[in-house]
């Protein structure tokens, strides 16, 4: 089937809001090249489970496509029209399985030496879209906080060295009540600037506390779902003839109900998001620091939150893969010192990813070595590349930074 043959009833299997979105823009969808349309439908079919920022972006993109003049349409999409498709791809059920189609298309582009042409078409389109429909600025300056080194002792490792040139490094921070100070601050911020999914607390271990004003995600809370998933992964890896590609297909086909997340997380958007953290991230099922870092990355990329506090917890020590995949009742040995290094790098990546969002020049970022006296603060009012040895606490640092 070709895009020009699309009919409203062909979207009957889509979730309600996605079905309405596709029907409302049917005339636009019919005109799109198949090589482009399927990537767009991959986003449309997930519309009901997207966060507000993602929905607004998709709404604006579809509205922009509908408003293009004939000349603009040619400029924006002719490169996609030049991509040659095979009859097998055209016959595939790309309406109901756009994600699977995109995977098949990627392989086909490589075998037909069209990958470079497609990449250029996608890059050119993305640049035009960004110019025509720029991302929205946040209503308040964003704040990112990273808490690292839970359970670690003082180390010779030079913490926050990648961040120091961008802000003020504090060496005499009073750690007493520090974590609660940060949690209280982000909770109050959420109450002062309420918005759906705008304020997050992600914990690589067990949540210290979860204020109802915050969206809270933790590695420990997801343990039952992780164990179910690890069991599926282990059984798959032990079956003859299975490889990484088969495992990827298995993971992509899972739904929140397969991991019992629909029972523990009543919000379907959050249930699907947390399922994807476990099924799309590499190592998020077995390493807490990897989970915290990937969860932060995906939250910044997809949600574009106003507030994000990420607390890194000790991860288990490296073991043979077959042991890591097993749901073992044996006591797990943790590596607090190694996790401190993980958390330090994670804090740096969090800051980088926050800087990629709109309003980066006004955003603030704080990282703290939990229960110790080292911290770094970055913000428009903070002098860059400075070191403070004056005794202080996190409450003061917050007041100077945010």
C-alpha positions in Angstrom: 0.0 0.0 0.0 1.1 3.5 -0.8 0.5 6.6 1.5 -1.9 8.0 -1.1 -4.2 5.1 -0.3 -4.5 5.8 3.4 -8.0 5.7 4.9 -9.2 6.7 8.4 -10.3 3.2 9.3 -6.8 1.9 8.8 -5.8 3.7 12.1 -8.5 1.8 14.1 -5.9 -0.2 16.1 -4.2 3.1 17.2 -4.8 4.3 20.8 -7.7 6.9 20.9 -5.7 10.1 20.8 -3.3 8.8 18.2 -6.1 7.6 16.1 -7.7 11.1 16.2 -4.4 12.8 15.4 -3.9 10.6 12.4 -7.4 11.1 11.2 -7.2 14.9 11.6 -4.1 15.0 9.5 -5.0 12.3 7.0 -4.7 14.6 3.9 -1.2 15.6 5.0 -0.2 12.0 5.7 -1.4 10.9 2.3 1.0 13.2 0.5 4.2 12.2 2.4 6.8 9.9 0.9 6.8 6.4 2.5 10.4 6.7 3.6 9.4 9.8 5.7 5.8 8.9 6.7 6.7 5.7 8.6 9.1 7.5 10.9 6.3 10.1 11.6 3.7 7.3 12.2 6.1 5.7 14.7 5.7 8.8 16.8 2.0 9.2 16.1 1.1 5.7 17.3 2.8 6.5 20.6 1.0 9.8 21.1 -1.2 8.6 24.0 1.9 7.7 25.9 4.0 10.7 25.2 4.8 13.5 27.6 3.3 17.0 27.1 6.5 18.4 25.5 6.6 15.5 23.0 2.9 16.0 22.1 3.3 19.7 21.6 6.4 19.1 19.3 4.5 16.5 17.2 1.4 18.7 17.0 3.5 21.6 15.8 5.3 19.5 13.3 2.1 18.2 11.7 0.7 21.7 11.6 3.8 23.0 10.0 3.7 20.2 7.3 0.0 21.1 6.6 0.9 24.7 6.1 3.7 24.2 3.6 3.3 25.8 0.2 3.8 23.7 -2.9 7.3 25.1 -3.4 8.2 24.5 0.3 6.8 21.0 0.2 9.2 20.2 -2.6 12.1 21.8 -0.8 11.4 19.9 2.4 10.5 16.5 1.1 11.9 15.9 -2.4 15.0 14.2 -1.0 12.8 11.6 0.7 10.9 11.2 -2.6 14.2 10.1 -4.2 14.6 7.2 -1.8 13.7 4.0 -3.8 11.6 1.5 -1.9 11.3 -2.2 -2.5 7.9 -3.9 -3.3 8.3 -6.0 -0.1 8.5 -2.8 2.0 5.5 -1.2 0.3 3.5 -4.4 1.0 4.5 -4.5 4.7 1.9 -3.4 7.3 3.6 -0.1 8.0 0.5 1.5 9.2 0.1 -0.8 12.3 3.8 -1.6 12.7 5.8 1.6 11.8 8.6 0.9 14.3 9.3 -2.5 12.8 9.1 -1.0 9.3 11.7 1.6 10.2 14.1 -1.2 11.3 13.5 -3.0 8.0 14.0 0.2 6.1 17.3 0.9 7.8 18.7 -2.5 6.8 17.4 -2.0 3.2 19.0 1.5 2.9 22.3 0.0 3.9 22.1 -2.9 1.4 21.1 -0.5 -1.4 23.7 2.2 -0.5 21.0 4.8 0.2 21.9 5.4 3.8 23.9 8.5 3.1 21.1 10.0 1.0 18.5 9.3 3.7 20.7 10.7 6.4 21.1 13.9 4.4 17.4 14.2 3.8 16.7 13.7 7.5 19.3 16.2 8.5 18.1 18.8 6.1 14.5 18.3 7.2 15.4 18.5 10.9 17.3 21.8 10.3 14.3 23.3 8.4 11.9 22.2 11.1 14.0 23.6 13.9 14.2 27.0 12.1 10.4 27.0 11.3 9.2 25.6 14.6 11.8 26.4 17.3 11.5 24.7 20.7 9.5 26.6 23.3 11.4 28.4 26.1 10.7 27.1 29.7 8.4 29.2 31.9 11.2 29.3 34.6 14.9 28.5 34.5 15.7 24.8 34.6 17.4 23.3 37.6 19.4 20.1 37.5 20.9 18.4 40.7 23.1 15.4 40.9 23.9 13.6 44.1 26.8 11.2 43.8 28.9 8.9 45.9 26.3 7.4 48.3 28.2 5.1 50.7 31.6 6.0 49.3 34.5 7.2 51.5 36.8 10.1 50.8 38.8 9.4 47.7 41.7 10.8 45.9 39.6 10.8 42.7 39.3 14.5 41.6 35.5 15.0 41.7 33.7 17.3 39.3 36.9 18.2 37.4 35.0 18.3 34.1 32.5 20.8 35.6 34.8 23.1 37.5 35.7 25.4 34.7 31.9 26.2 34.2 31.1 27.2 37.8 32.2 27.4 41.4 33.7 24.4 43.2 33.0 24.3 47.0 35.3 22.3 49.3 33.9 23.1 52.7 30.2 22.2 52.4 28.5 21.1 55.6 26.9 17.8 54.7 24.5 17.6 57.6 20.9 17.2 56.3 22.1 17.9 52.8 20.0 15.4 51.0 16.8 16.4 52.7 17.6 20.1 52.0 17.8 19.3 48.3 14.6 17.2 48.3 12.7 19.9 50.2 13.9 22.5 47.8 12.8 20.7 44.6 9.5 19.8 46.2 8.8 23.4 47.1 9.8 24.4 43.6 7.4 21.9 42.2 4.6 23.3 44.4 5.4 26.9 43.4 5.5 26.1 39.7 3.1 23.2 39.2 2.9 21.6 35.7 2.4 18.0 34.6 5.6 16.0 34.7 7.7 19.1 35.2 9.6 18.2 38.3 11.4 14.9 38.8 13.3 12.9 41.4 15.2 9.9 40.1 17.0 7.6 42.5 19.5 4.8 41.6 18.6 3.0 44.8 15.7 3.4 47.3 13.9 6.7 47.3 14.8 8.8 50.4 11.3 10.3 50.3 8.8 11.1 47.5 6.8 14.3 47.7 3.5 14.0 45.8 4.5 17.2 43.9 7.4 15.3 42.2 7.5 12.5 39.7 9.6 9.9 41.4 11.4 7.0 39.7 13.7 4.6 41.5 15.7 1.5 40.7 14.6 -0.3 43.9 10.9 0.3 43.3 11.3 -1.3 39.8 13.0 -4.5 41.3 9.9 -6.7 40.6 9.7 -5.6 37.0 13.5 -5.9 36.6 13.4 -9.5 37.9 10.6 -10.4 35.5 12.6 -8.9 32.6 15.8 -10.6 33.6 14.0 -13.9 33.7 12.8 -13.3 30.1 16.3 -12.3 29.0 17.9 -15.3 30.6 15.4 -17.8 29.1 15.9 -16.1 25.7 19.7 -16.3 25.8 19.6 -19.9 26.8 17.4 -21.0 23.9 19.4 -22.2 20.9 19.5 -20.0 17.8 18.8 -16.8 19.6 21.0 -13.8 19.3 21.1 -10.1 20.1 18.8 -9.1 17.3 16.2 -11.6 18.5 16.5 -10.3 22.0 16.1 -6.7 20.8 12.9 -7.7 19.0 11.6 -9.4 22.1 12.3 -6.3 24.3 10.7 -4.0 21.8 7.5 -6.1 21.7 7.0 -5.9 25.5 4.2 -3.9 27.1 3.9 -2.6 30.7 1.5 -5.4 31.6 4.2 -8.0 30.7 6.3 -6.6 33.6 3.3 -6.0 35.8 4.0 -2.3 35.7 0.4 -1.5 34.9 -0.5 -2.7 38.4 2.1 -0.8 40.3 2.1 2.4 38.2 -1.5 3.7 37.6 -0.4 6.5 35.1 0.0 4.8 31.7 2.4 7.4 30.5 4.8 6.8 33.4 4.3 3.0 33.2 5.3 3.0 29.6 8.2 5.3 30.2 9.6 3.2 33.0 9.2 0.0 30.9 11.2 1.7 28.1 13.9 2.6 30.7 14.4 -1.1 31.3 13.8 -2.5 27.8 15.6 0.2 25.7 18.6 1.0 28.0 21.7 -1.2 27.9 22.5 -2.3 31.5 19.6 -0.5 33.1 18.3 -3.9 34.3 21.4 -4.8 36.3 23.5 -1.7 37.2 21.9 1.1 39.3 24.3 3.8 38.1 23.5 2.9 34.5 19.8 3.1 35.3 20.1 6.5 37.0 22.1 7.9 34.1 19.8 6.5 31.4 16.7 7.6 33.2 18.1 11.2 33.5 19.0 11.2 29.9 15.6 10.1 28.7 13.8 12.5 31.1 15.8 15.5 29.8 15.4 14.4 26.2 11.7 13.5 26.3 10.2 15.4 29.2 12.4 18.6 29.2 11.7 19.1 32.9 12.0 22.3 34.8 13.5 20.4 37.8 15.5 17.2 37.8 17.2 15.7 40.9 19.2 12.5 40.2 20.7 10.5 43.1 23.3 7.9 42.2 23.5 4.8 44.4 26.1 2.0 44.6 25.9 -0.5 41.8 26.7 -4.2 42.1 30.2 -5.3 41.2 30.9 -6.7 37.8 30.3 -10.4 37.4 30.0 -12.9 34.5 27.1 -12.0 32.3 25.2 -15.2 33.0 25.3 -14.4 36.7 24.2 -10.7 36.1 21.2 -11.9 34.1 20.1 -14.4 36.7 17.6 -13.5 39.4 19.8 -14.6 42.3 18.9 -14.8 45.9 22.6 -14.5 46.8 23.8 -11.4 48.5 24.9 -8.8 46.0 28.3 -7.2 46.6 28.3 -3.4 45.9 31.1 -1.2 44.6 30.6 2.2 46.3 34.0 3.6 45.3 33.6 2.6 41.6 30.0 4.0 41.7 31.4 7.3 42.8 33.3 7.5 39.5 30.2 6.5 37.6 28.2 9.2 39.4 30.7 11.8 38.7 30.6 11.1 35.0 26.9 10.8 35.2 26.6 14.3 36.7 28.7 15.7 33.8 26.5 14.1 31.2 23.4 15.4 33.0 24.7 18.9 32.8 25.6 18.4 29.1 22.1 17.1 28.3 20.5 19.9 30.2 22.5 22.4 28.2 21.0 21.0 25.0 17.6 22.2 26.0 16.1 25.7 25.4 16.9 28.3 28.0 20.3 26.7 28.7 21.9 30.1 29.3 19.6 30.7 32.2 19.6 27.2 33.7 21.3 26.1 36.9 23.1 22.9 37.9 24.4 21.6 41.2 26.3 18.4 42.0 27.2 17.2 45.5 29.2 14.4 47.0 26.7 12.9 49.3 27.5 13.2 53.0 30.8 14.9 52.2 31.9 18.5 51.8 32.5 18.8 48.0 30.0 20.4 45.6 29.9 22.3 42.3 27.4 24.9 41.3 26.8 26.3 37.8 24.5 29.1 36.8 24.3 32.6 35.3 25.0 34.2 38.7 27.9 31.9 39.6 31.5 32.9 38.8 33.1 30.4 36.4 36.2 28.5 37.2 36.3 29.5 40.9 37.1 27.6 44.1 35.6 28.4 47.5 37.1 27.1 50.7 34.7 29.1 52.9 32.4 27.0 55.1 28.9 26.9 53.7 26.0 24.5 53.2 23.7 23.4 50.4 20.9 25.8 51.4 23.2 28.8 50.7 24.5 27.3 47.5 21.0 26.9 46.3 20.2 30.5 47.1 23.3 31.7 45.3 22.7 29.5 42.2 19.0 29.4 41.5 
